[in-house]
Amino acid sequence: MNSPEPAHAGISIIGAGPGGLTCARILQQHGIAVTVYDRDPGPDARNQGGTLDLHADNGQIALREAGLLDEFLALARPEGQEMRQLDPAGTITSHQVPAPDELFKPEIDRGQLRTLLLDSLRPGTVRWGRALDTVSGPADGPRRLHFTDGTSIETDLVIGADGAFSRVRPAVSPAVPGYTGVSFLEAWFSDVENRHPEIAELVGAGSAHAADGERGLFAQRNSGNHIRVYIIRRVPLDWMSTRELTAADTDGVRAVLLDEYAQWSPRMRRMITDNDGLYIDRPILALPVPHSWEHNATVTLLGDAAHLMPPLGVGVNLAMLDACELALALANTATVDDAVRAYEKTMLPRSAETAKALEHGTEHLLSAGVPDFGGADDAQP
């Protein structure tokens, strides 16, 4: 089968996260039809996670191409670029304060970014409640998408933007994410200035990190007077079940944490004991390094589906840059096959180089030094 022109092709994106939505927006900006399929029943089905910093040299490039940079900057929090390094006693050992006009990597809540992108798309672009099961069909197309509700559709190009556990990835690669040995427990704090003033003071306007070599805390200010804290530990993947705990057993989990952080000061331990609600277990996963696949004219990947890495400030930024470059390739290349080939020629070496640099990056999260990462939600599903 001859590869179709992008303007006359059926293009399907799996996953309505920042990468998939950015790709769809830029394609529509260039007059190319696209449909996005997402497993969630609707845009408000679940919390979208914490805050992200979008960098001027990747994430913001994508937003500029999408025609959304000014709207992003109106929502973003430049003050969120502040970074504090604390010791286990709560003493500030390093303090990075952004200049008043600093816009290299301002913060935005993940939910706000998703809403910005969703609102920019033509009505009906995203088909909610469509969880992909498998991709079938010949390598030269057309492909068939099989959904868990028993329906299926035919398409010329499948773009996997569906995260760590991508259902598109098996069509081009057998790789699966592996556990890095480091896990996060996410804790939420609401109305912090009134209900958690000591934590608000410790964290400041941006983020704060502390570690002792074996365990750490990373706190990030979100909009709406919220703070999220990520409790960082080197533990087996099954640490809860081996202790006969579940995520719903808040008191039991808290007792374990208090024991592990017994040498930390009481004011620092507030970040693991005073949370509002349950802890959320988030083991840190990564794809093999490097991860690549043989070129396929009808299937490609972007973001975490292509290059899941430890959360060191690159995940969403790379996903949006991938999305931008793929969309522009489709807008400026004669055939879908040529566009995918051109995109992967740039994306795969870049992601391999970055993944190699971050391969053991989880150790930075446990180091008492200042880690260079922008958000603990950044590179996970």
TIKE-180766 format. One record per residue: residue in three letters; x, y, z of N, C-alpha, C in turn. Coordinates in steps of 0.02 Angstrom, whole numbers, plus 50000, padded with zeros to 5 digits. Layout:
<pts>
ALAXYZXYZXYZ...
</pts>
This chain:
<pts>
MET500424994050000500005000050000500445006250000ASN500275011149957500645017449956500445021650015SER500935024950045500795029150103500405035350081PRO499865037150116499455042850095499765049550112GLU499515054750080499705061450100499395062850168PRO499755066250213499475067650279498795071250277ALA498705075650229498075079450226497485075050209HIS497615069150180497075064550161497105058050201ALA497475057950254497555051850294497105051950355GLY496925046050378496595045350442497135044950496ILE497155050050540497665050350592497335049650659SER497565044850699497275043550765497815044150818ILE497675048250868498115048950926497805045350985ILE498185041151018497945037651078498235041151139GLY497805044251179498015047651239497925055151236ALA497505057751282497365064951284497755068251340GLY498405066751345498845070251389499165076151353PRO499645079551384499945085451352500245083951283GLY500575078151276500885076551212500365075351157GLY499875071151171499375069751121498975075851101LEU498785079951150498385085851136498795091151098THR499435091851115499865096451079499925094451006CYS500015088050994500065085550925499425087050887ALA498855085750918498215086950886498115094350871ARG498285098650918498205105850908498615108350849ILE499245106350845499675108850791499455105950724LEU499245099750723498965096950660498365101050637GLN497915102550682497335106450663497525113550641GLN498045116250671498285122850650498515122750577HIS498715116850553498945116050484498415112850439GLY497795112550463497255110050421497235102650413ILE497545098850458497565091550453497075088650504ALA496635084450481496125081350525496445076050569VAL496205075650631496475070850679495945069350731THR495965063350757495525061350812495945058750869VAL495765060750930496115058550990495645053951029TYR495905048151050495515043351089495825042851158ASP495405043151209495655042851278495215038151319ARG495525034551365495175029651405494725032851458ASP494895038851481494485042151532493775043451506PRO493275042851549492585044251526492455051551510GLY492885055951534492805063151520493405066951544PRO493435073351528494035077251546494125078251620ASP493605077551659493645078651732493615072151771ALA493755066551739493665060051771494155058851827ARG494735061851825495235060651877495695066751883ASN496005067251941496485072551953497075071751905GLN497295077251875497825076851825498525077151854GLY498595077951920499255077951949499495084851968GLY500125085351984500405091352013500625096551962THR501115100551981501335106151939501915104051895LEU501985107451839502505106051790502875112451774ASP503515111951758503865117751731503975116551656LEU503755121251616503835120651543504415125051522HIS504905121851490505535125151475505505129051409ALA505875134551407505885138751347506175135151287ASP506605130051298506935126751242506605120251220ASN506015118651246505645112851220504885113651229GLY504645113351291503925113851301503625120351275GLN503965125851287503705132351264503755133051188ILE504255129751158504285129651084503655126551055ALA503445121051085502835117651061502225122151070LEU502175125451127501605129851138501605135851091ARG502185138351074502225143851026501975141450958GLU502185135450937501955132750873501205131450874ALA500945129850933500225128650940499825135050945GLY500165140750948499815147150954499545148351023LEU499845145251074499575145551142500075148351193LEU500635150851171501145152951218500915158651262ASP500585163651233500365169351273499845167151325GLU499395162651306498895160151353499225156251409PHE499735152351392500105148651443500435153451492LEU500775158551467501135163251510500655167051556ALA500035168151532499535171451574499315167051633LEU499355160451624499155155751677499745153651721ALA500345153851694500935151051727501135155151788ARG501535151951831501775154951893502535155551890PRO502795161251867503525162051865503845161351934GLU503485163251987503755162752054503865155452075GLY503525150952039503605143752053504285141052035GLN504705145152002505385142951985505845143052046GLU505615146052102506015145952163506155138852185MET506765137452205506955130752228507355131252292ARG507125127652343507475127452407507745120452419GLN508375120252441508665113952464508695114252540LEU508395109352572508385109052645508785103052669ASP509005103352732509285097352762508745094052805PRO508865088052832508335084652870508095088352932ALA508465093552952508245097653008507775103252986GLY507745104452920507325109852894507705116252882THR508365116052886508775121952873508895122652798ILE508805128652772508935129852701509685129852688THR509905125452643510615124952626510765127852558SER510255128652516510335131752451509665134852432HIS509685140652400509055144252385509125147652318GLN508745145352269508745148352203508105152352194VAL508175158852185507595163352178507605166252107PRO507065165452069507065167952000507055175551998ALA507365178351947507325185551935506605187451919PRO506415193651931505725195751919505465194351848ASP505915194551798505705193451729505915186651703GLU506095182051747506325175351727505735171151702LEU505775168751640505235164751611505515158451578PHE506105156151600506395150251567505975143951581LYS505745143051642505355137051657504815138551710PRO504335142851694503805144251742503365138151753GLU503035137951810502625132151829501895133251807ILE501575127551794500855127551782500585120851807ASP499985120951836499675114751857499525110451795ARG499635104051803499525099451747498805100051721GLY498325100651767497625101151747497495107551707GLN497815113051726497725119351690498005118751619LEU498585115451612498875114551546498425110251503ARG498155104951531497725100651492497095104351469THR496805108351513496215112151495496365117151440LEU496945120551444497155125151393497185121751325LEU497485115851323497545112151260496865109651236LEU496465106851281495805104251261495375109751232ASP495365115451264494935120951241495155123651173SER495775122251153496025124751089495825120351030LEU495565114351044495405109550991494695110550966ARG494585108250905493905108550877493455103850916PRO492825105750924492355101450961492335094450931GLY492335089550975492295082550953492955079350935THR493505083150941494155080250924494325074450970VAL494185075151035494345069851084493735065451093ARG493825058951085493305053951097493455050751165TRP493055052551214493155050151282492865043151291GLY493125039651341492875032951357493055027751305ARG493605028951269493835024151217494525021651237ALA494525016251276495155013251299495405008351247LEU495995009451222496275005051171496474998351201ASP496334993051164496544986351184497154984351143THR497074983951077497624981851034497604985650967VAL498164985250932498224987850864498364981950819SER497964981250766498074975750719498134978650648GLY498204974250599498264976350530498974975950505PRO499064976150439499734975550409500164981650425ALA500824980550424501284985950440501234991850393ASP501034990450330500974995950282500274998950281GLY499854996650326499194999550335498664996850287PRO498044998650298497815002650356497834998550420ARG497855002050477497844998850542497134998750570ARG497014994150615496374993850649496484994450724LEU496124999150755496145000250827495564996550859HIS495724992150906495214988250942495154991051013PHE494554993251031494424996251096494114991151143THR494194992451207493944987651257493194987151259ASP492834991951228492104991551227491854987251169GLY492324984051132492134979651077492114982951009THR492184989551007492174993050943492874993350913SER492904995050849493554995750816493475000850760ILE494035003950741494045008650686494675007550645GLU494655009650582495225009050537495565015850532THR496225015850527496605022150525497245021150486ASP497515026550459498135026150421498755027050464LEU498685030750519499265031950563499025031750635VAL499365027850677499235027450748499815030850784ILE499645035950825500155039450865500035037650937GLY500505033950966500445031951036500705037451082ALA500235040851114500395045951164500095043951230ASP500085037451243499695034651298500125032351357GLY500695035551367501045034851430501445028551441ALA501625027551504502085022151524501835015351502PHE501195014051510500925007451494500545007651428SER500865010651379500575011651313500305005151283ARG499695005651257499394999951220499585000151147VAL499895005651125500135006151056500835003251050ARG501255004151101501955002051098502054994951073PRO501654989851095501784983051071501744982250995ALA501444986950960501414986450887502094987750855VAL502554990850892503224992250864503794989750908SER503654988350973504204986751019503944982151074PRO504354977151094504164972851150504354975751218ALA504664981551220504924984351282504364985951331VAL504494984751395504024986551448504404990351502PRO504074994851538504414998551590504654993951647GLY505224995651676505484992151734505524996751794TYR505504993751852505534997651914506244999851928THR506335006151945506995008951957507265007552027GLY506855005152071507065003952140506885009552187VAL506625015052159506425020852200505685022052190SER505345023552245504625024552243504445031152277PHE503905034252253503625040152284502975038352320LEU502855041552375502185041952404501965049252399GLU501405050352367501165057152358500695058952415ALA500795064952444500365067452498500125074352479TRP499495075852493499185082152475499055086452536PHE499125092952527498995097752580498585103452550SER498005104852579497545109952552497515115952599ASP497345121752570497265127952608497865128852654VAL498465128452624499065127652665499225133852707GLU499065139852683499235145752722498855146052787ASN498255143152787497845143152848497915136652887ARG497915130952852497895124452887498585121452898HIS499065123152856499745120252862500265125752854PRO500245130952896500695136752886501435134952892GLU501615130152935502325128352942502585125052879ILE502175120952847502375117752784502425123052729ALA501935127652727501955133052678502585137152685GLU502795138452745503405142352757504025138552734LEU504045132052747504615128052727504685127852651VAL504125127152616504135126052544504245132552506GLY503945138052529504005144352493503545144552433ALA503735148552383503305149752325503385144552271GLY503905140452276504045135652223504095128552248SER504705125852250504815118952270505355118652323ALA505345113152361505855111952412506035104652412HIS506675103152419506925096252418507385095252478ALA507335089252507507785087252560507915079852555ALA508515077652571508685070552569509285069252613ASP509355062852632509915060952674510335055352644GLY510225053952580510585048552546510195042252539GLU509715041052584509295035052582508565036552570ARG508355042452590507645044352584507615051852573GLY507055054252546507005061352533506295063752534LEU506215070252527505565073452519505625078652464PHE505125078952422505095084352372504405087352376ALA504365093852391503725097352398503675102552344GLN503075103152316502975108052263502335111952275ARG502375118452268501795122752275501375122152211ASN500725120952219500255120952164499825127252169SER499425128452119498965134152122498415132552172GLY498015137652188497445136552233497635135152305ASN498245137452325498455136652395498535129252415HIS498775125252367498905118152379499655116752376ILE499855111652411500545109052407500505101452401ARG500925098752357501005091452353501705089752378VAL501745084552416502385082152441502485074952416TYR503075073652389503255066952366503775064152414ILE503595058752447504025055452496504425050152458ILE505075051152454505505047452408505905042252447ARG505835035852426506155030452464506415025052418ARG506975022052436507235016252401506925010052434VAL506435007052401506055001552431505904996352377PRO505774990052396505534985052348504864987152319LEU504724984952259504094986652227503494984352268ASP503564978752303503004975952342503044977752416TRP503334983552432503454985152502502814985452543MET502274987552513501644987852551501384980852567SER501334976652516501044970052527501454965852575THR502124966552573502534962652618502444964752691ARG502204970852701502044973252769501304972552785GLU500944969152739500224968152747499854974752753LEU500064979552711499754986152708499404987052641THR498934991652639498634993852577498665001552576ALA498545004352517498555011652511498015014852554ALA497485011152569496935013852609497105014052683ASP497635010552704497815010252774498285016152791THR497995022052795498395028152805498795027852870ASP498485025552923498835025252987499425020452985GLY499325014652952499855009752947500445012352906VAL500295015552849500825018352807501185023952845ARG500805028052879501105033552916501585030952970ALA501405025553003501835022753055502505020453026VAL502475017352967503095015252933503525021352917LEU503215026552891503595032552872503905035952933LEU503535036352987503795039553047504405035753073ASP504385029153067504975025253088505565026553042GLU505445026752976505985027752929506285034752933TYR505875039652949506105046652952506195048953025ALA506335044253069506385045853140506935050853156GLN507455050953116508015055553129507915062453100TRP507365063553065507215070053036506865074353089SER506905080853082506605085353131505845084853130PRO505515086453186504785086353187504465090753135ARG504765096653120504465101153071504505098153001MET505025094352986505075091052921504595085052917ARG504515081652975504065075852974503335077852966ARG503185084252976502495086452962502305085152889MET502795085252846502655084152775502475076852760ILE502565072452808502365065452797501805063352845THR501605067752890501085065652939500455069952937ASP500495076052911499935080652917499525081152852ASN499615076352807499285076752741498535075952747ASP498185078752699497465078452695497265072552650GLY497085067052680496865061352640497385055852636LEU497285051352588497705045452580498385047152549TYR498855042552558499465042752520499345039252453ILE499685041552401499625038452335500305035452317ASP500325028952306500945025452291501125026452217ARG501715029052204501935030252135502635027552125PRO502705020952112503375018352096503645021552033ILE504295022852032504615026151976504855020851926LEU504595021251866504735016451814505135019651758ALA505465015651717505825018251660505865012851607LEU505885014951544505995010351489506745008751483PRO506905003051451507615001451440507975007151403VAL508625007851417509035013051386509565009851342PRO509595011651277509115015951242508515011751220HIS507965015251206507375011951179507255014451109SER507235009851061507095011750992506715005950958TRP506525006950897506155001750860506275002750786GLU506124997450748506174997850676505625002450650HIS505805006650602505315011250573504705007650547ASN504135010450560503505007850536503105013750508ALA502845013050449502515018650416501845020450446THR501565016150489500875017150511500805017750587VAL501355017050623501335017550697501955021250721THR501855025950766502425029050800502225030950871LEU502715033050910502615034450981502905041350998LEU502635044251050502925050451077502865050451153GLY503265054751184503225055451257503415049051294ASP503085047951351503245042151393503145035551357ALA502695035251310502605029151271503245027251234ALA503625032451214504245031351176504865031051220HIS504865034951275505495035651313505355037451386LEU505035033051422504895034251493505545034551532MET505635040051569506245041351607506075043251678PRO506565043351724506445045851792506215053051790PRO505825055251839505525061951839506015067351858LEU506415069351810506935074351823506825080451778GLY506195082351767506045088551734506025088451659VAL506035082451628506045082251554505435078951524GLY505045075251562504525070951533504025074551490VAL503645079151519503135082651481503455087251429ASN504015090351446504355094651398504555090851336LEU504845084951344505025080851286504415078451249ALA503885076551285503275074251252502985079651207MET502985085851231502705091351192503155093151133LEU503815092651143504275093751087504195088351035ASP504155081951057504005076451011503385077950970ALA502845079851006502205081050974502255086550922CYS502615091850939502705097450893503075095250831GLU503615091650840504025089650783503655084650739LEU503275080050769502895075250729502355078850689ALA501995083350721501465086950686501745091150629LEU502305094550640502605098550587502865094150530ALA503125088350547503345083750494502745081650451LEU502195080250483501595078250446501335084150404ALA501415090150428501175096050391501625097950332ASN502245095550334502735098050284503065092550243THR502795086550245503085080850210502565077750164ALA502795074850110502335072550057501905066750079THR502175062050118501795056150138501855055050213VAL501385051250240501405049450311502055045650326ASP502235041050283502845037050293503455041650298ASP503515046350252504085050950254504085055150317ALA503495057250338503445061450398503665057650460VAL503425051450468503605047450526504355046050526ARG504625044650468505345043250463505755049450482ALA505545055250459505905061450475505865062950549TYR505275062050578505185063250650505625058650692GLU505605052250677505985047450717506735048350709LYS506945050950652507665052050641507945057050690THR507525061750712507735066750762507565064450832MET506955061950842506715060350909507095054650942LEU507215049250906507525043350937508225044750963PRO508675047850924509335049450953509305054251012ARG508855059251007508795063951063508565060551126SER508055056351121507795053051180508295048051208ALA508675044651164509185039951188509735043651227GLU509935049351202510455053351236510205055751304THR509585058151306509315060651369509205054951419ALA508935049351394508815043651439509465041051468LYS509995041051428510645038751453510895043351509ALA510795049851500511015054651550510625053951615LEU509995051651610509555051251669509465044051693GLU509845039351665509735032251679509745030751754HIS510195033751790510235032751862510015038951900GLY509565042651869509365049051897508985048551962THR508685042851976508325042252039508795043152099GLU509435041852090509915042952145509965050352163HIS509855054652113509875061852127509295063852174LEU508745060252169508175061852212508315060252285LEU508795055852297508965053952365509605057352390SER509905061252346510535064552363510405071052401ALA510845072652446510785078952484510955085052441GLY511215083952380511345089452335510705092052303VAL510755097452266510165100452234510015096752169PRO509445093352164509275089752102509005094652050ASP509145093251987508895097451933508275094151903PHE507715094951937507105092251910506525096851927GLY506005096451885505495101451889504845099251919GLY504735092851928504095090751956504065083251961ALA503855080752018503865073552028503345070051987ASP502845073451961502365070351917502625069951845ASP503195073051832503355075051764503405069351716ALA503695063551733503815058451683503465051951696GLN502945052051736502585045851750501865046251725PRO501525040551724500865040551695500365044751733
</pts>
